[in-house]
Amino acid sequence: MYAELSDTLIAVVEALTPPAASGVHITEAEIDLPLEISGAEYQGKLIFLASPPHTIWKSGVLPHIHRSTLRIELEEAGE
């Protein structure tokens, strides 16, 4: 299933969020992941859709894959 690229990236970030009671705080993360990305038109606007490449494992067909790197860092507010 394809979702909007923004929703896919938000889900990846949320997957890294530890439970509040765990006491774990993530200050930096770098994720390399393959994504199937395509463009579409929705209500007259161009949107990008993305999904992990499920078709590789289910069908053996190798679709066009984009290697993606997402880097997140905690920054202190400037004074």
Backbone as a printed PyTorch tensor [residue, N CA C, xyz], in Angstrom:
tensor([[[  0.8290,  -1.1720,   0.0000],
         [  0.0000,   0.0000,   0.0000],
         [  0.8780,   1.2410,   0.0000]],

        [[  0.5540,   2.1600,  -0.8740],
         [  1.2880,   3.4110,  -0.9280],
         [  0.6050,   4.4580,  -0.0650]],

        [[  1.3880,   5.2710,   0.6030],
         [  0.8930,   6.4110,   1.3710],
         [  1.6630,   7.6320,   0.8880]],

        [[  1.1980,   8.8040,   1.2430],
         [  1.9500,   9.9860,   0.8660],
         [  3.3370,   9.9220,   1.4960]],

        [[  4.3290,  10.4210,   0.7720],
         [  5.7150,  10.3760,   1.2390],
         [  5.8310,  10.9690,   2.6410]],

        [[  5.1730,  12.0800,   2.8870],
         [  5.2520,  12.7160,   4.2100],
         [  4.7200,  11.7860,   5.3040]],

        [[  3.6180,  11.0950,   5.0340],
         [  3.0560,  10.1710,   6.0220],
         [  3.9920,   8.9860,   6.2730]],

        [[  4.6410,   8.5140,   5.2160],
         [  5.5900,   7.4030,   5.3530],
         [  6.7670,   7.8160,   6.2220]],

        [[  7.3180,   9.0120,   5.9890],
         [  8.4640,   9.4760,   6.7800],
         [  8.0630,   9.7290,   8.2320]],

        [[  6.8760,  10.2420,   8.4580],
         [  6.3930,  10.4380,   9.8320],
         [  6.2740,   9.0930,  10.5430]],

        [[  5.7780,   8.0710,   9.8530],
         [  5.6570,   6.7360,  10.4550],
         [  7.0240,   6.1640,  10.8190]],

        [[  8.0310,   6.4100,   9.9790],
         [  9.3910,   5.9380,  10.2770],
         [  9.9050,   6.6090,  11.5460]],

        [[  9.7130,   7.9110,  11.6510],
         [ 10.1730,   8.6480,  12.8420],
         [  9.4150,   8.1770,  14.0750]],

        [[  8.1130,   7.9940,  13.9660],
         [  7.3240,   7.5330,  15.1120],
         [  7.7240,   6.1340,  15.5540]],

        [[  8.2010,   5.3190,  14.6370],
         [  8.6420,   3.9670,  14.9960],
         [  9.8690,   4.0080,  15.9000]],

        [[ 10.6000,   5.1090,  15.8650],
         [ 11.7950,   5.2570,  16.7050],
         [ 11.4810,   5.8230,  18.0830]],

        [[ 10.2630,   6.2500,  18.3050],
         [  9.9040,   6.8840,  19.5640],
         [  9.7450,   5.8310,  20.6610]],

        [[ 10.6050,   5.8890,  21.6870],
         [ 10.4950,   4.9070,  22.7740],
         [  9.3070,   5.2420,  23.6750]],

        [[  8.7880,   4.2480,  24.3920],
         [  7.7050,   4.5150,  25.3320],
         [  8.1430,   5.5550,  26.3690]],

        [[  7.2220,   6.4170,  26.7690],
         [  7.5550,   7.5030,  27.7020],
         [  8.1240,   6.9820,  29.0230]],

        [[  7.6210,   5.8710,  29.5150],
         [  8.0660,   5.3330,  30.8070],
         [  9.4260,   4.6470,  30.7370]],

        [[  9.9840,   4.4730,  29.5350],
         [ 11.2440,   3.7290,  29.4060],
         [ 12.4590,   4.5230,  29.8740]],

        [[ 12.3560,   5.8490,  29.8730],
         [ 13.5050,   6.6710,  30.2610],
         [ 14.5220,   6.8380,  29.1530]],

        [[ 14.2700,   6.2680,  27.9900],
         [ 15.1820,   6.3700,  26.8550],
         [ 14.8560,   7.6310,  26.0680]],

        [[ 15.8920,   8.3880,  25.7100],
         [ 15.7250,   9.6010,  24.9060],
         [ 16.6340,   9.5020,  23.6950]],

        [[ 16.0700,   9.5500,  22.5180],
         [ 16.8520,   9.4910,  21.2860],
         [ 17.2000,  10.9160,  20.8830]],

        [[ 18.4900,  11.1860,  20.7240],
         [ 18.9260,  12.5290,  20.3420],
         [ 19.4150,  12.5900,  18.9080]],

        [[ 19.6590,  11.4220,  18.3040],
         [ 20.1510,  11.3890,  16.9310],
         [ 19.8370,  10.0340,  16.3210]],

        [[ 19.4420,  10.0450,  15.0510],
         [ 19.1650,   8.7920,  14.3470],
         [ 19.4710,   8.9760,  12.8650]],

        [[ 20.0130,   7.9390,  12.2550],
         [ 20.2260,   7.9340,  10.8130],
         [ 19.6980,   6.6090,  10.2920]],

        [[ 18.7730,   6.6900,   9.3560],
         [ 18.0920,   5.5050,   8.8530],
         [ 18.3020,   5.4070,   7.3550]],

        [[ 18.7950,   4.2790,   6.8870],
         [ 18.8850,   3.9970,   5.4550],
         [ 17.8010,   2.9800,   5.1370]],

        [[ 16.9150,   3.3340,   4.2080],
         [ 15.8470,   2.4100,   3.8750],
         [ 15.4900,   2.5240,   2.4000]],

        [[ 15.1030,   1.4000,   1.8200],
         [ 14.6380,   1.4380,   0.4310],
         [ 13.1760,   1.8510,   0.3990]],

        [[ 12.8070,   2.6440,  -0.5830],
         [ 11.4160,   3.0580,  -0.7500],
         [ 11.0260,   2.9690,  -2.2120]],

        [[  9.8110,   2.5230,  -2.4700],
         [  9.2240,   2.6420,  -3.7950],
         [  8.5280,   3.9960,  -3.7970]],

        [[  8.9600,   4.8940,  -4.6650],
         [  8.4060,   6.2430,  -4.7080],
         [  7.8160,   6.5000,  -6.0840]],

        [[  6.6330,   7.0680,  -6.0940],
         [  6.0210,   7.4300,  -7.3750],
         [  5.2490,   8.7300,  -7.1980]],

        [[  4.9840,   9.3830,  -8.2990],
         [  4.2100,  10.6110,  -8.2830],
         [  2.8040,  10.3520,  -8.7690]],

        [[  1.8700,  11.1570,  -8.3090],
         [  0.4720,  11.0300,  -8.7190],
         [ -0.1810,  12.4080,  -8.6380]],

        [[ -1.3310,  12.4950,  -9.2510],
         [ -2.1040,  13.7340,  -9.1670],
         [ -3.3160,  13.4650,  -8.2920]],

        [[ -3.5440,  14.3370,  -7.3340],
         [ -4.6900,  14.2120,  -6.4410],
         [ -5.3210,  15.5850,  -6.2730]],

        [[ -6.5560,  15.7210,  -6.6510],
         [ -7.2990,  16.9760,  -6.5960],
         [ -6.5240,  18.1130,  -7.2760]],

        [[ -5.9270,  17.7830,  -8.4130],
         [ -5.2150,  18.7740,  -9.1980],
         [ -3.8250,  19.1190,  -8.7060]],

        [[ -3.3290,  18.4220,  -7.6970],
         [ -1.9990,  18.6960,  -7.1480],
         [ -1.1140,  17.4730,  -7.2990]],

        [[  0.1800,  17.7200,  -7.5180],
         [  1.1590,  16.6430,  -7.5880],
         [  1.5020,  16.1990,  -6.1780]],

        [[  1.4000,  14.9010,  -5.9280],
         [  1.8070,  14.3480,  -4.6320],
         [  2.7860,  13.2080,  -4.8810]],

        [[  3.5790,  12.8990,  -3.8960],
         [  4.5010,  11.7830,  -3.9740],
         [  4.0520,  10.7060,  -3.0050]],

        [[  4.0630,   9.4760,  -3.4920],
         [  3.6570,   8.3250,  -2.7020],
         [  4.8930,   7.4750,  -2.4330]],

        [[  4.9310,   6.8430,  -1.2630],
         [  6.0900,   6.0290,  -0.9140],
         [  5.6600,   4.8410,  -0.0730]],

        [[  6.4160,   3.7710,  -0.2210],
         [  6.1480,   2.5600,   0.5390],
         [  7.4220,   1.7240,   0.5910]],

        [[  7.6240,   0.9820,   1.6730],
         [  8.7080,   0.0050,   1.6490],
         [  8.4610,  -0.9680,   0.5010]],

        [[  9.4930,  -1.5170,  -0.0940],
         [  9.3320,  -2.3560,  -1.3010],
         [  8.8260,  -3.7620,  -1.0140]],

        [[  7.5590,  -3.8920,  -0.6580],
         [  6.9740,  -5.1980,  -0.3690],
         [  6.9670,  -6.1200,  -1.5880]],

        [[  6.8740,  -5.5540,  -2.7930],
         [  6.7500,  -6.3880,  -3.9830],
         [  7.9850,  -7.2460,  -4.2310]],

        [[  9.1300,  -6.8240,  -3.7440],
         [ 10.3490,  -7.6180,  -3.9330],
         [ 10.1900,  -8.9840,  -3.2700]],

        [[  9.6880,  -8.9870,  -2.0480],
         [  9.6060, -10.2400,  -1.3140],
         [  8.3740, -11.0470,  -1.6920]],

        [[  7.3020, -10.4020,  -2.0860],
         [  6.0760, -11.1320,  -2.3900],
         [  6.0670, -11.7110,  -3.7960]],

        [[  6.5770, -10.9580,  -4.7700],
         [  6.4310, -11.4040,  -6.1480],
         [  7.7440, -11.7720,  -6.8240]],

        [[  8.8600, -11.3450,  -6.2290],
         [ 10.1440, -11.5720,  -6.8880],
         [ 10.4340, -10.5470,  -7.9610]],

        [[  9.5000,  -9.6240,  -8.2000],
         [  9.6970,  -8.5680,  -9.1910],
         [ 10.4500,  -7.4270,  -8.5240]],

        [[ 11.4740,  -6.9460,  -9.1760],
         [ 12.2710,  -5.8660,  -8.6080],
         [ 11.8120,  -4.5310,  -9.1880]],

        [[ 11.0070,  -3.7720,  -8.4410],
         [ 10.5780,  -2.4670,  -8.9290],
         [ 11.7070,  -1.4500,  -8.7870]],

        [[ 11.4840,  -0.2610,  -9.3290],
         [ 12.4750,   0.8020,  -9.1960],
         [ 12.5200,   1.2420,  -7.7380]],

        [[ 13.6740,   1.1160,  -7.1170],
         [ 13.8230,   1.4180,  -5.6920],
         [ 14.6830,   2.6620,  -5.5260]],

        [[ 14.2840,   3.5140,  -4.6100],
         [ 15.0530,   4.6920,  -4.2520],
         [ 15.6720,   4.4350,  -2.8850]],

        [[ 16.9810,   4.5640,  -2.7950],
         [ 17.6430,   4.4440,  -1.4960],
         [ 17.4540,   5.7770,  -0.7910]],

        [[ 16.9590,   5.7400,   0.4010],
         [ 16.6550,   6.9560,   1.1410],
         [ 17.4370,   6.9770,   2.4400]],

        [[ 17.9130,   8.1420,   2.8020],
         [ 18.5850,   8.3240,   4.0780],
         [ 17.8650,   9.4320,   4.8280]],

        [[ 17.4510,   9.1350,   6.0300],
         [ 16.7630,  10.0960,   6.8740],
         [ 17.6340,  10.3110,   8.0970]],

        [[ 18.0470,  11.5610,   8.3240],
         [ 18.8890,  11.8820,   9.4810],
         [ 18.1420,  12.8740,  10.3500]],

        [[ 18.0470,  12.5570,  11.6270],
         [ 17.3340,  13.3870,  12.5860],
         [ 18.2910,  13.6970,  13.7350]],

        [[ 18.3920,  14.9680,  14.0940],
         [ 19.2450,  15.3720,  15.2030],
         [ 18.4990,  16.3470,  16.1000]],

        [[ 18.7750,  16.2830,  17.3770],
         [ 18.2330,  17.2060,  18.3390],
         [ 19.1480,  18.4180,  18.3850]],

        [[ 18.5870,  19.6060,  18.2010],
         [ 19.3830,  20.8250,  18.2650],
         [ 18.8920,  21.6870,  19.4200]],

        [[ 19.8360,  22.3690,  20.0700],
         [ 19.4620,  23.2900,  21.1250],
         [ 19.0080,  24.5930,  20.4980]],

        [[ 18.0350,  25.2240,  21.1370],
         [ 17.5390,  26.5080,  20.6300],
         [ 18.6140,  27.5790,  20.7940]],

        [[ 18.7380,  28.4300,  19.7720],
         [ 19.7070,  29.5290,  19.8470],
         [ 19.2540,  30.5880,  20.8360]],

        [[ 20.2110,  31.3070,  21.3550],
         [ 19.8890,  32.3420,  22.3470],
         [ 19.6640,  33.6620,  21.6740]]])
